[in-house]
Amino acid sequence: MGTIFFWLFRDCAVFYATSHARQADVAMLNRASPVFVTIFAGPILKEKISRVQVCAVALCLMGAYISMQPSFDSNPLPLMCALGAAMVAGLAYTLLSYTKRFTSAPVIIFHFSLLSTVCAGVMMIPSFVVPSPKVVVMLLLVGLFAAGGQYLLTYAYQQAPASEVSIYQYSGVVFTALLSYLIFKETLNATSILGAIVILTAIFWVFEYSKRKTVKN
């Protein structure tokens, strides 16, 4: 239950930060959650964090910074909320990996979705607006893809070490840039490409390291 409340707090904090600060600043701080997963995985899950994982996380952060080009000149409060959301998300993902001993991924997702729907429904009452048909379709697509992503992420954290899975989350930076280029025809500048290369290099490094470790064992 604690994991679900952490996720809910993370979502509220991110929405607040997104509405009151520069998107690049919020996105960059939100990408710090894998760092906190690596920090929490040691004492909570008793995972042994390798130097490769630490270096890979550092590389991913560097790649995200290069790609997003944040300035951190926004209001301090929403920036602190974004950083707090990253820390809480890191703790939630770590606890999610811990719960694989007690429950399954579908059960966790059901409770998370139920609690989120109830809480969000209560909060939207004062300012509810009937959306247009186009917006309804877009919201349904957002919910569909978010549900799919949440299920796969939950399953991944329950099947593999949290400190390793967290690094793959940085691939979101690459996919965001690629989809923005393909769908919205946004320009991919040199910094975006360089940042993506750095992130993919770190992810491939961790993948090869994990594969070799599995072969040795």
C-alpha positions as CSV (number, residue, x, y, z in Angstrom):
1,M,0.0,0.0,0.0
2,G,2.9,2.3,0.7
3,T,4.2,1.9,-2.8
4,I,0.8,3.0,-4.2
5,F,0.7,6.2,-2.1
6,F,4.3,7.0,-3.2
7,W,3.3,6.7,-6.8
8,L,0.2,8.9,-6.3
9,F,2.3,11.5,-4.5
10,R,4.9,11.4,-7.3
11,D,2.2,12.0,-10.0
12,C,0.7,15.0,-8.1
13,A,4.2,16.5,-7.5
14,V,5.2,16.1,-11.2
15,F,1.9,17.6,-12.4
16,Y,2.4,20.6,-10.1
17,A,6.0,21.1,-11.1
18,T,5.1,20.8,-14.8
19,S,2.6,23.5,-14.5
20,H,4.9,25.9,-12.7
21,A,8.4,25.4,-14.1
22,R,10.2,25.0,-17.4
23,Q,9.5,21.6,-19.0
24,A,13.2,20.8,-19.5
25,D,14.0,21.5,-15.9
26,V,11.2,19.3,-14.6
27,A,12.0,16.5,-17.1
28,M,15.7,16.5,-16.1
29,L,15.0,16.4,-12.4
30,N,12.4,13.7,-12.9
31,R,15.0,11.6,-14.6
32,A,16.9,11.4,-11.3
33,S,14.6,8.6,-10.0
34,P,16.9,5.8,-11.2
35,V,19.7,7.4,-9.1
36,F,17.5,7.0,-6.0
37,V,16.6,3.4,-7.0
38,T,20.3,2.6,-7.0
39,I,20.7,4.3,-3.6
40,F,17.7,2.6,-2.0
41,A,18.3,-0.9,-3.6
42,G,21.3,-1.4,-1.4
43,P,19.8,-1.1,2.1
44,I,16.3,-2.2,1.3
45,L,16.8,-5.0,-1.2
46,K,20.3,-5.9,-0.1
47,E,21.5,-5.7,-3.8
48,K,25.1,-5.3,-4.5
49,I,25.6,-2.2,-6.6
50,S,28.5,-2.6,-9.0
51,R,30.8,0.2,-10.3
52,V,29.4,-0.5,-13.8
53,Q,25.9,0.4,-12.6
54,V,27.0,3.6,-10.8
55,C,29.0,4.7,-13.9
56,A,26.1,3.9,-16.2
57,V,23.7,5.9,-14.1
58,A,26.1,8.8,-14.2
59,L,26.4,8.5,-18.0
60,C,22.6,8.4,-18.4
61,L,22.3,11.6,-16.3
62,M,24.9,13.2,-18.4
63,G,23.1,12.1,-21.6
64,A,19.8,13.4,-20.3
65,Y,21.4,16.8,-19.4
66,I,23.0,17.1,-22.9
67,S,19.7,16.2,-24.6
68,M,17.3,18.3,-22.5
69,Q,19.6,21.4,-22.0
70,P,17.9,22.4,-18.7
71,S,18.7,25.9,-17.2
72,F,17.3,25.4,-13.7
73,D,16.2,29.0,-13.6
74,S,12.6,28.2,-12.7
75,N,10.9,28.9,-9.4
76,P,12.7,26.9,-6.7
77,L,9.5,25.4,-5.2
78,P,8.3,23.4,-8.3
79,L,11.9,22.3,-8.9
80,M,12.0,21.0,-5.3
81,C,8.7,19.2,-6.0
82,A,10.2,17.6,-9.2
83,L,13.2,16.4,-7.3
84,G,11.0,15.2,-4.4
85,A,8.9,13.3,-6.9
86,A,12.0,11.7,-8.3
87,M,13.1,10.6,-4.9
88,V,9.7,9.2,-4.0
89,A,9.5,7.4,-7.3
90,G,12.8,5.8,-6.7
91,L,11.6,4.6,-3.3
92,A,8.3,3.4,-4.9
93,Y,10.2,1.4,-7.6
94,T,12.5,-0.1,-4.9
95,L,9.5,-1.2,-2.8
96,L,7.8,-2.5,-5.9
97,S,10.8,-4.8,-6.4
98,Y,10.5,-5.8,-2.8
99,T,6.8,-6.8,-3.1
100,K,7.6,-9.6,-5.6
101,R,7.9,-11.8,-2.5
102,F,4.3,-11.2,-1.5
103,T,2.1,-10.3,-4.5
104,S,1.8,-10.2,-8.3
105,A,2.1,-7.3,-10.7
106,P,-1.6,-7.2,-11.8
107,V,-2.7,-6.9,-8.1
108,I,-0.4,-3.9,-7.6
109,I,-1.5,-2.2,-10.8
110,F,-5.2,-2.7,-9.9
111,H,-4.8,-1.1,-6.5
112,F,-2.7,1.8,-7.9
113,S,-5.3,2.5,-10.7
114,L,-8.2,2.3,-8.3
115,L,-6.7,4.7,-5.8
116,S,-5.5,7.1,-8.5
117,T,-9.0,7.1,-10.1
118,V,-10.7,7.9,-6.8
119,C,-8.3,10.6,-5.7
120,A,-8.1,12.2,-9.1
121,G,-11.9,12.1,-9.4
122,V,-12.3,13.9,-6.1
123,M,-9.7,16.6,-7.0
124,M,-11.2,17.3,-10.4
125,I,-14.7,18.0,-9.1
126,P,-14.2,21.8,-8.4
127,S,-12.9,22.5,-11.9
128,F,-14.4,19.8,-14.0
129,V,-14.7,20.6,-17.7
130,V,-16.5,18.4,-20.3
131,P,-13.8,17.5,-22.9
132,S,-14.4,17.5,-26.6
133,P,-14.6,14.2,-28.5
134,K,-11.0,14.7,-29.8
135,V,-9.7,15.3,-26.3
136,V,-11.6,12.2,-25.0
137,V,-9.9,10.1,-27.7
138,M,-6.5,11.5,-26.8
139,L,-7.1,10.9,-23.1
140,L,-8.1,7.3,-23.7
141,L,-4.9,6.8,-25.7
142,V,-2.9,8.3,-22.9
143,G,-4.5,6.0,-20.5
144,L,-4.0,2.9,-22.7
145,F,-0.3,3.5,-23.3
146,A,0.2,4.6,-19.7
147,A,-1.4,1.4,-18.5
148,G,0.7,-0.7,-20.8
149,G,3.9,1.0,-19.7
150,Q,3.0,0.7,-16.0
151,Y,2.3,-3.0,-16.4
152,L,5.5,-3.7,-18.2
153,L,7.5,-1.6,-15.7
154,T,5.9,-3.3,-12.7
155,Y,6.6,-6.7,-14.2
156,A,10.2,-5.7,-14.9
157,Y,10.9,-4.6,-11.4
158,Q,9.4,-7.8,-10.0
159,Q,11.6,-10.0,-12.3
160,A,15.0,-8.3,-12.2
161,P,17.2,-6.4,-9.8
162,A,15.8,-2.9,-9.3
163,S,19.2,-1.2,-9.7
164,E,19.6,-2.7,-13.2
165,V,16.0,-2.1,-14.4
166,S,16.1,1.6,-13.4
167,I,18.9,2.3,-15.8
168,Y,16.7,1.2,-18.8
169,Q,14.2,3.9,-17.8
170,Y,16.6,6.5,-19.4
171,S,15.7,5.1,-22.8
172,G,12.5,7.2,-22.4
173,V,14.6,10.3,-23.3
174,V,15.6,8.6,-26.6
175,F,12.1,7.5,-27.5
176,T,10.7,10.9,-26.7
177,A,13.1,12.6,-29.0
178,L,12.5,10.0,-31.7
179,L,8.7,10.1,-31.5
180,S,8.7,13.9,-31.5
181,Y,10.7,13.8,-34.7
182,L,8.5,11.2,-36.4
183,I,5.1,12.4,-35.2
184,F,5.5,16.1,-34.6
185,K,8.3,16.8,-37.1
186,E,10.4,18.4,-34.4
187,T,14.0,18.9,-35.4
188,L,16.6,16.7,-33.8
189,N,19.6,18.9,-33.1
190,A,23.2,17.8,-32.4
191,T,22.8,17.9,-28.6
192,S,19.7,15.6,-28.7
193,I,21.5,13.1,-30.9
194,L,24.7,13.2,-28.7
195,G,22.6,12.8,-25.5
196,A,20.8,9.8,-27.0
197,I,24.1,8.2,-28.0
198,V,25.5,8.6,-24.5
199,I,22.3,7.1,-22.9
200,L,22.2,4.1,-25.4
201,T,25.9,3.5,-24.8
202,A,25.3,3.3,-21.0
203,I,22.3,1.0,-21.4
204,F,24.2,-1.3,-23.8
205,W,27.1,-1.4,-21.3
206,V,24.8,-2.5,-18.5
207,F,23.1,-5.1,-20.7
208,E,26.5,-6.6,-21.6
209,Y,27.6,-6.5,-18.0
210,S,24.4,-8.3,-16.8
211,K,24.7,-10.9,-19.6
212,R,28.3,-11.7,-18.6
213,K,27.5,-11.9,-15.0
214,T,24.6,-14.3,-15.7
215,V,26.9,-16.5,-17.8
216,K,29.5,-16.6,-15.0
217,N,26.9,-17.6,-12.4
